[in-house]
Amino acid sequence: MAEGKKMEGSVKWFNSRKGYGFIKGDDNEDYFVHYTALSNGTFLRENDRVEFTAATTEKGKQAQSVTLLQKGSDLGGGHKERKSNEEEYEEEEMSEEQPEEESEEE
């Protein structure tokens, strides 16, 4: 695993039930983030500003040692709106898993 440099970015999405998500770095690259990269008691939500160490692994780019800098809600987004976006993502994910059932119902 190649250690990278410290950088900042914004959380694109994070599913707390599954324990992972993605951060868009200020370099415009997407970084996978796993809950093990967070400090105990830290929860990420969409649009949160974070600092992290960018690493390149055999599985791709990952965010490690993630620190919350500013909550997305402090930047103008509301928690209620972020929650609905997460639910929307989960609905899309469910529909992708069952495309045959959808076509049979039509």
Backbone as a printed PyTorch tensor [residue, N CA C, xyz], in Angstrom:
tensor([[[  0.8350,  -1.1790,   0.0000],
         [  0.0000,   0.0000,   0.0000],
         [  0.8820,   1.2450,   0.0000]],

        [[  0.6610,   2.1060,  -0.9400],
         [  1.4540,   3.3260,  -1.0550],
         [  0.7970,   4.4510,  -0.2530]],

        [[  1.5470,   5.0020,   0.6830],
         [  1.0300,   6.1220,   1.4670],
         [  1.0580,   7.3720,   0.6140]],

        [[  0.0410,   8.1770,   0.7440],
         [ -0.0540,   9.3930,  -0.0480],
         [  0.0890,  10.6210,   0.8140]],

        [[ -0.4380,  11.7030,   0.2720],
         [ -0.3280,  12.9740,   0.9700],
         [ -1.6450,  13.3310,   1.6570]],

        [[ -1.5350,  14.2260,   2.6180],
         [ -2.7220,  14.7430,   3.2940],
         [ -3.4550,  15.6590,   2.3330]],

        [[ -4.7720,  15.5390,   2.3090],
         [ -5.5710,  16.4350,   1.4900],
         [ -6.9550,  16.5940,   2.1000]],

        [[ -7.7210,  17.5040,   1.5250],
         [ -9.0830,  17.7370,   1.9680],
         [-10.0370,  17.3470,   0.8600]],

        [[-11.2970,  17.1730,   1.2460],
         [-12.3210,  16.8310,   0.2690],
         [-13.6940,  16.9020,   0.9100]],

        [[-14.7030,  16.5050,   0.1320],
         [-16.0990,  16.4960,   0.5880],
         [-16.6710,  15.0970,   0.4340]],

        [[-17.4800,  14.7000,   1.3950],
         [-18.1150,  13.3830,   1.3490],
         [-19.1770,  13.3920,   0.2470]],

        [[-19.0380,  12.4860,  -0.7180],
         [-20.0470,  12.3440,  -1.7730],
         [-21.2540,  11.6160,  -1.2000]],

        [[-20.9990,  10.4880,  -0.5680],
         [-22.0320,   9.7470,   0.1600],
         [-21.3430,   8.7750,   1.1070]],

        [[-22.0530,   8.4420,   2.1700],
         [-21.5450,   7.4680,   3.1360],
         [-22.7340,   6.7260,   3.7080]],

        [[-22.7440,   5.4080,   3.5820],
         [-23.8150,   4.5840,   4.1020],
         [-23.3620,   4.0220,   5.4460]],

        [[-23.9230,   4.5440,   6.5250],
         [-23.4750,   4.1290,   7.8570],
         [-23.8590,   2.6890,   8.1610]],

        [[-24.9220,   2.1790,   7.5560],
         [-25.3010,   0.7820,   7.7900],
         [-24.3150,  -0.1810,   7.1420]],

        [[-23.8150,   0.1830,   5.9650],
         [-22.8480,  -0.6790,   5.2710],
         [-21.4170,  -0.3620,   5.6720]],

        [[-21.1840,   0.8460,   6.1890],
         [-19.8660,   1.1880,   6.7050],
         [-18.8720,   1.6960,   5.6800]],

        [[-19.3640,   2.1880,   4.5460],
         [-18.4400,   2.7260,   3.5620],
         [-19.1110,   3.7970,   2.7090]],

        [[-18.2810,   4.5010,   1.9340],
         [-18.7770,   5.5320,   1.0330],
         [-17.6340,   6.0790,   0.2110]],

        [[-17.8310,   7.2900,  -0.3250],
         [-16.8130,   7.9150,  -1.1570],
         [-16.6430,   9.3810,  -0.8180]],

        [[-15.4050,   9.8200,  -0.9240],
         [-15.0350,  11.2180,  -0.7160],
         [-14.4960,  11.7390,  -2.0430]],

        [[-14.9200,  12.9290,  -2.4320],
         [-14.3330,  13.5930,  -3.6050],
         [-13.2360,  14.4980,  -3.0840]],

        [[-11.9990,  14.1540,  -3.4200],
         [-10.8630,  14.9500,  -2.9800],
         [-10.8120,  16.2800,  -3.7040]],

        [[-10.1060,  17.2330,  -3.1340],
         [ -9.9450,  18.5280,  -3.7800],
         [ -9.1740,  18.4170,  -5.0910]],

        [[ -8.5990,  17.2330,  -5.3550],
         [ -7.9310,  16.9890,  -6.6340],
         [ -8.9080,  16.4360,  -7.6780]],

        [[-10.2110,  16.4260,  -7.3270],
         [-11.3010,  15.9440,  -8.1890],
         [-11.3080,  14.4320,  -8.3930]],

        [[-10.5660,  13.6970,  -7.5860],
         [-10.5650,  12.2370,  -7.6440],
         [-11.4940,  11.6970,  -6.5520]],

        [[-12.0710,  10.5190,  -6.7970],
         [-12.9190,   9.8620,  -5.8030],
         [-12.0900,   8.8720,  -4.9920]],

        [[-12.3180,   8.8740,  -3.6790],
         [-11.6000,   7.9970,  -2.7560],
         [-12.5960,   7.1770,  -1.9540]],

        [[-12.4060,   5.8730,  -1.9680],
         [-13.2110,   4.9680,  -1.1490],
         [-12.8730,   5.2230,   0.3140]],

        [[-13.9050,   5.2530,   1.1690],
         [-13.6600,   5.4020,   2.6040],
         [-14.4280,   4.3140,   3.3520]],

        [[-13.7240,   3.6180,   4.2140],
         [-14.3010,   2.5650,   5.0540],
         [-14.3970,   3.1020,   6.4760]],

        [[-15.3880,   2.6230,   7.2300],
         [-15.5820,   3.1400,   8.5890],
         [-14.3470,   2.9740,   9.4730]],

        [[-13.4820,   2.0190,   9.1640],
         [-12.2780,   1.8150,   9.9750],
         [-11.2770,   2.9560,   9.8090]],

        [[-11.4660,   3.8020,   8.7930],
         [-10.5750,   4.9490,   8.5780],
         [-11.0150,   6.1620,   9.4030]],

        [[-12.1500,   6.0350,  10.1190],
         [-12.6920,   7.1380,  10.9140],
         [-12.3260,   6.9730,  12.3800]],

        [[-12.2050,   8.0950,  13.0870],
         [-11.9940,   8.0520,  14.5290],
         [-13.2580,   7.5120,  15.1890]],

        [[-13.1160,   6.8650,  16.3270],
         [-14.2870,   6.3790,  17.0540],
         [-15.2560,   7.5150,  17.3100]],

        [[-16.5300,   7.2650,  17.0470],
         [-17.5510,   8.2670,  17.2880],
         [-17.7410,   9.2540,  16.1500]],

        [[-16.9790,   9.1170,  15.0660],
         [-17.1280,  10.0160,  13.9160],
         [-18.0940,   9.3970,  12.9230]],

        [[-19.0640,  10.1880,  12.5010],
         [-20.0350,   9.7610,  11.5000],
         [-19.9620,  10.7220,  10.3260]],

        [[-19.9450,  10.1960,   9.1270],
         [-19.8850,  11.0410,   7.9360],
         [-21.2460,  11.1220,   7.2750]],

        [[-21.5220,  12.3060,   6.7430],
         [-22.7400,  12.5240,   5.9730],
         [-22.3690,  13.2850,   4.7050]],

        [[-23.2540,  13.2290,   3.7460],
         [-23.0350,  13.9060,   2.4710],
         [-22.6710,  15.3700,   2.6750]],

        [[-21.6910,  15.8310,   1.9260],
         [-21.1970,  17.2230,   1.9200],
         [-20.3230,  17.6040,   3.1050]],

        [[-20.0700,  16.6950,   4.0490],
         [-19.1430,  17.0050,   5.1380],
         [-17.7540,  17.2740,   4.5510]],

        [[-17.0470,  18.2670,   5.0990],
         [-15.6600,  18.5370,   4.6950],
         [-14.7480,  17.7090,   5.5860]],

        [[-13.8020,  17.0380,   4.9830],
         [-12.9000,  16.1520,   5.7160],
         [-11.4630,  16.3590,   5.2710]],

        [[-10.5500,  15.9490,   6.1430],
         [ -9.1380,  15.8650,   5.8050],
         [ -8.7900,  14.3910,   5.8740]],

        [[ -7.9460,  13.9400,   4.9620],
         [ -7.5910,  12.5190,   4.9440],
         [ -6.2330,  12.3230,   4.2810]],

        [[ -5.7040,  11.1370,   4.4770],
         [ -4.4780,  10.7370,   3.7870],
         [ -4.8970,   9.9170,   2.5770]],

        [[ -4.4970,  10.3670,   1.3990],
         [ -4.8240,   9.6620,   0.1640],
         [ -3.8340,   8.5230,  -0.0240]],

        [[ -4.3500,   7.3350,  -0.2720],
         [ -3.4920,   6.1640,  -0.4780],
         [ -3.9410,   5.4160,  -1.7250]],

        [[ -2.9860,   4.8460,  -2.4240],
         [ -3.2950,   3.9920,  -3.5690],
         [ -3.0300,   2.5590,  -3.1430]],

        [[ -4.0680,   1.7410,  -3.2350],
         [ -3.9480,   0.3340,  -2.8450],
         [ -4.1720,  -0.5290,  -4.0760]],

        [[ -4.0380,  -1.8250,  -3.9150],
         [ -4.2910,  -2.7160,  -5.0490],
         [ -5.7530,  -2.6700,  -5.4790]],

        [[ -6.6510,  -2.1810,  -4.5980],
         [ -8.0730,  -2.0600,  -4.9390],
         [ -8.4340,  -0.6740,  -5.4510]],

        [[ -7.4920,   0.2560,  -5.4570],
         [ -7.7820,   1.5990,  -5.9480],
         [ -7.4620,   2.6750,  -4.9180]],

        [[ -7.9890,   3.8630,  -5.1570],
         [ -7.7090,   5.0030,  -4.2700],
         [ -8.5830,   4.9260,  -3.0310]],

        [[ -7.9310,   5.1340,  -1.8720],
         [ -8.6440,   5.0700,  -0.6070],
         [ -8.2900,   6.2510,   0.2750]],

        [[ -9.2580,   6.6530,   1.0940],
         [ -9.0420,   7.6940,   2.0940],
         [ -8.7410,   7.0040,   3.4160]],

        [[ -7.6390,   7.4050,   4.0490],
         [ -7.2500,   6.8310,   5.3350],
         [ -7.0910,   7.9540,   6.3420]],

        [[ -7.1800,   7.6240,   7.6200],
         [ -7.0310,   8.6040,   8.7100],
         [ -7.9140,   9.8280,   8.4590]],

        [[ -9.2000,   9.5820,   8.2790],
         [-10.1570,  10.6400,   7.9410],
         [-10.5460,  11.4320,   9.1890]],

        [[-10.4800,  12.7560,   9.0710],
         [-10.8470,  13.6690,  10.1550],
         [-11.9350,  14.6110,   9.6610]],

        [[-13.0110,  14.7340,  10.4320],
         [-14.0960,  15.6500,  10.0840],
         [-13.6570,  17.0780,  10.3630]],

        [[-13.7240,  17.9430,   9.3420],
         [-13.3550,  19.3520,   9.4870],
         [-14.5810,  20.2260,   9.7210]],

        [[-15.6370,  19.9770,   8.9360],
         [-16.8430,  20.7910,   9.0290],
         [-18.0260,  19.9710,   8.5420]],

        [[-19.1110,  20.0030,   9.3060],
         [-20.3170,  19.2820,   8.9140],
         [-20.9300,  19.9390,   7.6920]],

        [[-21.4790,  19.1330,   6.8150],
         [-22.1450,  19.6460,   5.6260],
         [-23.3000,  20.5600,   5.9810]],

        [[-23.9770,  20.2870,   7.0970],
         [-25.0970,  21.1280,   7.5180],
         [-24.6280,  22.5310,   7.8780]],

        [[-23.3640,  22.6710,   8.3140],
         [-22.8090,  23.9940,   8.6070],
         [-22.4960,  24.7590,   7.3280]],

        [[-22.4370,  24.0270,   6.2180],
         [-22.1130,  24.6460,   4.9310],
         [-23.3660,  25.0280,   4.1490]],

        [[-24.5480,  24.8470,   4.7680],
         [-25.7780,  25.2740,   4.1050],
         [-26.7450,  24.1600,   3.7810]],

        [[-26.3300,  22.8850,   3.8700],
         [-27.2550,  21.7790,   3.6130],
         [-27.9070,  21.3520,   4.9080]],

        [[-29.1210,  20.8410,   4.8300],
         [-29.8250,  20.3760,   6.0240],
         [-29.7120,  18.8790,   6.1700]],

        [[-29.7290,  18.3930,   7.4120],
         [-29.6260,  16.9580,   7.6700],
         [-30.7850,  16.2100,   7.0140]],

        [[-31.9790,  16.7830,   7.0700],
         [-33.1390,  16.1240,   6.4950],
         [-32.9320,  15.8720,   5.0040]],

        [[-32.3890,  16.8650,   4.3010],
         [-32.1350,  16.7270,   2.8720],
         [-31.1000,  15.6320,   2.6130]],

        [[-30.0500,  15.5800,   3.3990],
         [-29.0190,  14.5550,   3.2020],
         [-29.5810,  13.1680,   3.4450]],

        [[-30.4460,  13.0320,   4.4460],
         [-31.0070,  11.7260,   4.7250],
         [-31.8480,  11.2540,   3.5470]],

        [[-32.6360,  12.1510,   2.9620],
         [-33.4550,  11.7520,   1.8300],
         [-32.5800,  11.3630,   0.6470]],

        [[-31.4320,  12.0170,   0.4590],
         [-30.5220,  11.6330,  -0.6110],
         [-29.9820,  10.2350,  -0.3790]],

        [[-29.6740,   9.8970,   0.8710],
         [-29.1790,   8.5620,   1.1830],
         [-30.2660,   7.5300,   0.9100]],

        [[-31.5190,   7.8520,   1.2950],
         [-32.6230,   6.9360,   1.0350],
         [-32.8320,   6.7660,  -0.4670]],

        [[-32.6880,   7.8570,  -1.2120],
         [-32.8270,   7.7940,  -2.6630],
         [-31.7670,   6.8770,  -3.2430]],

        [[-30.5380,   6.9820,  -2.7440],
         [-29.4640,   6.1140,  -3.2120],
         [-29.8010,   4.6500,  -2.9430]],

        [[-30.3130,   4.3710,  -1.7370],
         [-30.6490,   2.9990,  -1.3840],
         [-31.7640,   2.4720,  -2.2690]],

        [[-32.7400,   3.3370,  -2.6340],
         [-33.8050,   2.9180,  -3.5350],
         [-33.2450,   2.5770,  -4.9040]],

        [[-32.3020,   3.4000,  -5.4040],
         [-31.6690,   3.1180,  -6.6900],
         [-30.9300,   1.7930,  -6.6240]],

        [[-30.2340,   1.5650,  -5.5040],
         [-29.4670,   0.3390,  -5.3390],
         [-30.3950,  -0.8740,  -5.3600]],

        [[-31.5450,  -0.7660,  -4.6920],
         [-32.5070,  -1.8650,  -4.6640],
         [-33.0670,  -2.1230,  -6.0630]],

        [[-33.3710,  -1.0590,  -6.8050],
         [-33.9370,  -1.2420,  -8.1330],
         [-32.9220,  -1.8820,  -9.0770]],

        [[-31.6290,  -1.6160,  -8.8670],
         [-30.6010,  -2.2410,  -9.6910],
         [-30.4930,  -3.7300,  -9.4020]],

        [[-30.8160,  -4.1230,  -8.1730],
         [-30.7060,  -5.5230,  -7.7960],
         [-31.8610,  -6.3600,  -8.3490]],

        [[-32.9930,  -5.7140,  -8.6870],
         [-34.1660,  -6.4640,  -9.1020],
         [-34.7430,  -5.9470, -10.4140]],

        [[-33.9500,  -5.8550, -11.4760],
         [-34.4780,  -5.3030, -12.7240],
         [-35.5210,  -6.1980, -13.3830]],

        [[-35.4240,  -7.5300, -13.1960],
         [-36.3640,  -8.4450, -13.8360],
         [-37.7620,  -8.2820, -13.2600]],

        [[-37.8760,  -8.1030, -11.9310],
         [-39.1770,  -7.9390, -11.3190],
         [-39.8810,  -6.6890, -11.8200]],

        [[-39.0980,  -5.6260, -12.0020],
         [-39.6800,  -4.3830, -12.4980],
         [-40.2490,  -4.5750, -13.8970]],

        [[-39.5200,  -5.2660, -14.7730],
         [-39.9780,  -5.4340, -16.1380],
         [-41.1880,  -6.3760, -16.2150]],

        [[-41.3100,  -7.3320, -15.2870],
         [-42.4520,  -8.2320, -15.2750],
         [-43.7190,  -7.5070, -14.8690]],

        [[-43.5890,  -6.5240, -14.0080],
         [-44.7530,  -5.7840, -13.5280],
         [-45.3300,  -4.8770, -14.5940]],

        [[-44.5450,  -4.4990, -15.5770],
         [-45.0070,  -3.5830, -16.6260],
         [-45.8830,  -4.2570, -17.5720]]])
